[in-house]
Amino acid sequence: MSEFLATINEYIWSDSLIYLCLAAGLYFSIRTRFVQIREIPEMIRLLVKGEKSASGVSSFQALAMSLSGRIGTGNIAGVATAIAFGGPGALFWMWVVAFLGASTSYVECTLGQIYKTRDKLTGEYRGGPAYYFSTAMAHTKAAPLFKVYGVLFAAVTVLACGLLMPSVQANSMTAAMHQAWGISEWALAVGTVIVLAFVIIGGVKRIAAFATVVVPFMAIGYILISLIIVFVNADQIPEILSLIFRSALGLDSAFGAIVGSAVMWGVKRGVYSNEAGQGTGPHSAAAAEVSHPAKQGLVQAFAVYIDTLFVCTATGFLILSTGAYRVFEGESADGAVLHDDGALPSDIAVGPAYAQTAVDTLWGGFGSTFVAISLAFFCLTTIIAYYYMADTNVRFLLGDKAATPVPFLRGTIGSNTTLVLQALILVSVAAGAVSTATDAWALGDIGVGLMAWLNIVGILIIQQPAFKALRDFERQKKAGKDPVFDPKELDIPNATFWETYEPDRDKVSVSS
């Protein structure tokens, strides 16, 4: 089974996907005139001042929902894995894919807002790649093809978010907690399933409320602890930066032979972590109440920075500054060891234990507990976000047959269908918690890769409305207005939600 999964993963994450992620990010950066740099002040302003309603969450809540999907095991175990098999230079390529990917995130999330819809059953806003693929080209002869493409993406997303990707989050979380406290994986699996069941039954509003409280707390706390340890080792920062760049560019004697692996692992784990181009961000972006789609596109672009430039970098510096890492030649820990300064115990496996050992260098014994708690928050909120995305795509596929999630059966097809999805993701979590790390990561990578292939190729075709929205947003801002979106004025067809949009009467301004 492990060999079969590895083979599939190798085909999906070929060099072609690596180049596609980087090339698309560069292309979108040029087309938006590097919006990820120019609009940083506006991104921050939109975070602290926005709107919400009974139908849509605030920009900050949508960001928190998005970050809950982005910030997960990839920010700890993923960074450790990238360094282990790509060397310190992998961190540089994670930065590159984050910088370029921020523009990709703007494009996909703005499209998510433009082509969102109102759920007939719940009144909540819904959207995502399946929606914009099936809608954006509805006025052309290619409409049937893109309708099928949207259905394909929705089916892949249900598979990836409902079955494949939750397993790696649960696996990393339980592995760290087992190492920290010695609790059995089965007991941890049962406890995780109980907590998740309570939250996901509450729907998007409860998910948003949960994420808004937990995500900022967990991210800031983790970054602060990491910075304290890096500060203690501040004298090593110049050498760390030098090592990262030398390794990334093949200039270091020890890591020069694996510069290709640095690129591959940096991009692979970067996309897994920040999800730029994967198609997950547009789901939460579409749930936001905004007067103009570009607003949420900008907010979601900033989410990529928070995930990679802040959280992943904190992990990378934490591990490198304490020497708590090994670098292997090849795709697994069975390869030759290129670097090992003895800071890690000989029996430490690649993954969360790297970060746990790093924290232990300053607070002996505290590292395992701290990282285990961090991963518990990170992974739980990520799995919850996966459920929301899977649920959104089930609703896309089933239409009126889907029903609002309820904690008990009412004898309707919709209720049964919803509960089947809830059961599927809970079973995936339980299975992932007790499976091997190798299989869990392979499943997660397959899910991410499939979604990335479909989404990036698709948005390269239907990209134009996102650029029109950006130009319109900046034109109105320059005129001193609070931008309001009118698709007819911009010659953007099929944006049916916005053509008939009237702000909810209970819409309120919020500050975060």
N, C-alpha and C positions, 0 to 999 in steps of 0.2 A: 504493500500500500504506500509506504513512504517513497519508494522509487517511482511509483506511478505519479504521485503528487509532484515530486521533484521534476519529473519530465515535463508535465503540463506547465508547471511554473516557469521552467526554462524557456519554453516556447512563447509563453505570454510575455514574460519580461526579457525578451531578446533585446539586442542593441537598438532595434528599430523603435521600440517604445521609449527607450532612454532618449534617443535623438528627437523623437516626436515631442516629448514633454519639453525639452530645452528649446527646440525650434519654434514651437507654438508660443511659448512664453516670450521669446525674443520678438517674434512677429507681432504679437499683441502689444508688447511694450512699445514698439515703433509706431504701430497704428494709433495707439492712445497717447502718443507723445510722452511716454513714460509717466502715465497717470499715477503709478505707485510712488513716484517721488513728488510730482507737482502738487498733488492733492492731499498730502499727509495732514496739513493743518485742518482741512475740511473733514477728513476722516475722523479726526479726534473730536471736532466740534459736533459732528453728527452722532457720535457715541453718547455724548452727555446731554443732548437735547433732541428729542424726537417725539413721536406720537404713538399711541396705541389705541385699540378699540376692542369691542366685543368680538370682532372678527379677526383682528390682527394684533400680534404682539408688538412691542416697541423695538426700535432698531437695536438697542442694547440687549434686550431679551433674545432677539434673533441672533445677535452676535454670540451671546452666551450659549444658545442652542448649537450654533455652528462650532464654537470652540469646544463644546462638550463632545462633539464628534471628532474634532481634530486632535485635541489634547488627550492622549491615551497612552497605551504602552509603547507606541512609537517614540514618544518623547523621552523615555527612559531605556527600556529594553531595546527599542529600535536604534537609538543612537549608539548604544553599546555594541550592538550587532554590526552596525556600519563601520565603527572603528575597528572592531575585531577582524573583519574581512576586507576592509578597504583602507585601513590605516587612518591616522589622524587627518589626512587629506580629505577623507569622506565628509568631514564636517564643513569644509570649504564648499564642496559641491552641494551640500544641503543648503548652504547660504545662497548659492547661485540659483538653485531651483526655487527657493523661496522668493528671491528678488524678482525673477522672471515670472514665477507662478502667480505673484500678486496681480499682475495684469490679466492673466488667464482667469483668475478668480473674479476679477471685476467683470469680465465679459460674461462668464457663465451665470453669475449671480444677478447681473442686470437683466439678462435674458429670462432668468427665473421669475423676476418681478414683472417684466413686460407681459409674459404669457401665463401669469398665474390665473387661478380661477377661485370661485367661492364654492366650498363644499356644500352641496344641497342638503346633506344630512345634519351637519354640525354648524354650518354658517362660517366655519373657519377658512382662512385662505390656504390654498394648496398650490403647489407648483414644483417644478424641477425639470430635468432634462427630458423626461418622457412627455411632459406637457409642451415644452417648446419645440421639440422635434416634430411632434404630431400636428402642431398648430402653425408654426412660422411659415411653412411653405404650402399652407392649405389653399392658397389662391393660384397655385401653379399646377402644371401637368404632373409634377413630381409628388403631388400630395399623397397619393396612395402609398408610394414607396416610403415617404417619411412617416406616414401613419404606422406602417409596419415597423419602421426603425424605432419609433417611440415605444411601441409595444415590446420590441426586443429589449430595449434599454430597461423598461419597467420590470420585465421578467428577470433580467440579469441582476437588477438592483434588489429585488425580493430575495433572490438566491444568495447574493453577496452579503447584504445587510441582515437578512433573516437567518442565514445558516453558516456562511463561510467566515465572515469577519468577526463575529462575536466570540468565536472560539479562541482566537489568539489573545484577546483582551482578558478573558476569563483565565486562560492558562498562565499568563504573566502575573496576574494578580494573585492567584492561588499559590503559584510557585514562590513569590516573594513572601506571602503571609505564612506559608508552611516553613520556610527557612527562618523567618523571624520568630515564630511562636510555636512551631512544631505541631500545629493543628493539621489534621488529616485533610487531604484534598477533597474527599467526599463530604466532610462536614462543611468545609468552606463552600463547596458547590451548592449544597442545600441552602445555606444561609444567603448566598448571593441570589439564588432563584427567588427566595421569599421577598427580599428587598426589591428586586426588579419587578416582580409581579405587582406589588403595591403601586409602584410609580407608573408603569406603562398602562395600567388599566384606567388611569385618570385622564389620558388623552394629552393633546398638545399643550393645553393651558398648564396642566400640572408639570409637564416636562419643562416648559419655559420657566415656571416658578422655581422648580428644583434646580435647573441649570444656572439661573441668575444668582442664586445664593451660593451654590457649591463651586462653580467654575472660577470666579474671581478669587475666592478664598484659597482654593487648592493651588492655583497657578502662582499667586503672589507668595504664599507660604513656601512653596517648593523653590521658587527663584531666590527668595531671601536666604534660606538655609544654604543653598548652593553658592550664593555670592559670599556668604560669610567664610565658607571653606576656601573658596578661590582667593578671597582677600588674605586669609592666613598664609596662603602660598603665593602671594602677590609677586614675589621676586621671580617666580617662574613664568609669569605671563608673557614677557617678551620672547622667551624661548618656545613657549607653547604656540604663540602666533606664528613664529618663524617655522616651527615644525609643521604646522597645519598647511602653510602655503608651500613649503618645500615638498611635502608629501603629495599635495594636490597636483603639483606641476611636474612631478617626477624628478625633482632636484635633490632629494634626500637619498643617500646611499643605501639605507636600510629599506626604504619603501619605494624606491624608484621603479622596481620591477612590477609593482602592483598598481601603477597609476591608473590603468584601465579599470581595475576593481574599485579604486577610490571614486571614480566617476559613476560607475554602475551602482555601487552601494549607496553613495551619497544621494543620487537622484532617486533611487528606488525607495530608500527609507525616508527621503525628504517628501516625496509624493505621498507615501503611506502616512506620514505624520501630518503634514499641512493640508493634504487632500486637494491642492490646487489642480484643477483640470479633471479631477476624478468624477465630478458630478454630484457630490454629496452636499456641498455648500449651497447650491441653488434651492434645495428643499427648505432649509431654514430661512434663507433669504426671502423666499416667496411668502413666508408666513408673516412678514413684517408689515405694519401699517405705515406707509410713507406716501408723500405726495408726488414723488418722482422716482422711477426705478433706479436711476443712477445713484441716488442716495444710499440705497442698500448695497449696491455694487461696490461703492467706495468703502463702506463699513466692512464688508466681507473681505475686501482686499487687505485691509489692515489686520484682519484675523490671521492671515498667513504670516505676517510679521510677528504677531504675538506668539504664535505656535512655534515657529522655527527660530527666529532671531532672538527670542527671549528664552523660551522654555528649553528647546533643544540645545541651544548654545550653553545654557546653564548646566545641563547634563554633561555636555562635551567637555567644558572647562573643568567641571567637578572631577570627571574621570581622568582627564589628562594631567591636571595639576597635582594629583595625588599619585600618579603612576599606576592606578588601579585598572590596568588593561593589558591584554595580550593581542598581538596581531598575527593572524594565521595566513599562510599562503594557500589559496584555494577557496572553495565554497563552504567549508565546514571546519570545525575544530579538530578534525582528523588530519589536517594538513600540517606542513612544517611550520614551526613557530618562528616568525621573523623578529618579534620583539617580546621580551618578557624580563622586566627588571626585578621580579621576585616580590612585587608589592601584593600580588594576589596569591592566596593559598592555591596549592596545586590542584585541588579538587573543585575549584569554582568553575561553574559552567557559564558560557556566554549568555548575557542577559541582565536582568535586574541586579544580580549579585555584584556586578561591576560597580554600580552606583552605591549599593549597600556597603561594600568594602571601602569605597572612597569616603563616605560619611564617617565610617568607623575610625578613619585615620585621625579625626579630630575629636569625635565623641565615641569612644570605644563602646560597642554594644548598642548604641543608639541608631546606627545606620540602618540596620536591618528593619527595625521598627518604623523609622521615619519613612523609608522608601516603600515599605509595605503599605503604610497608611496612605501615602501619596498615590500609589498605584491603585489602591482601593477606590479612592475618589476619581482618579483619572479614568479608570476602566469602567466603573459603574456608569458614569455620565456618558461615556462613549457608547456603551451598549444601549443605553436609553435612546441616544440619538439615532443609532442604527435602527432601533425599532420604529421610531417616528418615520424614518426614510422608507423602510419596508412597508409600513402602513400606508404612507402616501401613495406608493406605487401599486399596492393592492387596490386602493380606491380608484386609481387611474384605470387599472385593468378591468375592474368589475363595475365601475360606474355606480348606478343606483342600487345595485345588489349589495354593495358594501354597507356596513352599518357602524354606528358609533360603538367603540369598544365598551362592553359591559361586563361586569364580574359574574354574570350568570347567563344561562341560555334562556332565550324566550321563544325558541322554536322556529326562528326565522333563518333563512339561508345566510343573510348578512351577519347575524350574530355568531353563527357557527364559523363562518369564514374568518371573522375577526379573531375569534378565540383560537382558531387553528394557527394563525400567524403568531399570536402570543405564545402558544404552546411550542411552536417551532423554535422561536428564538430562545425560550427558556431551556429547551432540550439542548440546543446548540451550546449554550453557556455551561450547562452541566457536563456535557461531553468534553468541551474544551478544557474545563477545569481539571479533568483527570487524564487528559491525553498527553502525548509527548510534545515538547516544545517544537520539535522539528516539523511534525505534522500540522500543529496548530498554525505556525507561521506560514507554512506552505499554503494552507487553505486561505489564510488572510491575504497573502500576496496574490493568489489567483483571483479573489474577489475584487481587490483593488485594481489589478491589471485589466481585467475584463471591462470594468466600468470606465477606466481611463481611456482605453482604446476607443470605445464607442462614443464617449462624450467629447473627447478632443477632436476626433475626425468630424463629428457632427457640428460642433460650434464653429469649426473652420469654414463650414459651408454656410451656416445661417448667421454669421457674425454681425452683419451690417447694422441691424437695429440697435445693438449695444453701442456702436460708435455714434450713431445718430442721437441716441439718448445722452451720451456724454457731451457732445457738442451743444445740444439744447440746454442741458443743465448748466454748463459753464457760461453760455450766452445769457441765460436768465440771472445767474448769480452776478455776472458783470454789470447787469442793468439794475442791481440792487433788489431783485425780487426773491421771494421764496419759491424756488422752481416748482411748477406744476406741470404734469405730463399730459400731453394731448397727442395721441398716436396719429390721428388724422392730419394734424398740422405738420407732422414729420414724415408723412407718407409711409407709416408703418402699418401694414394690413394685419388683420386677424388678432389684434390685441383687444379682444372683445370685452375683457373685464374693464379696461380703461376707457373704452368707448362709451360705456354706460355707468361709469364709476361716480358715485356720490358719497362723500365722506359720511361715515356712520355718525348718527346724532350724538352717540355717547363717546365719540373720539375725544381724547384728552391729550394735552401736552404733558410730557414727562421729562424729568431730568434724572440722570443716573449718577 
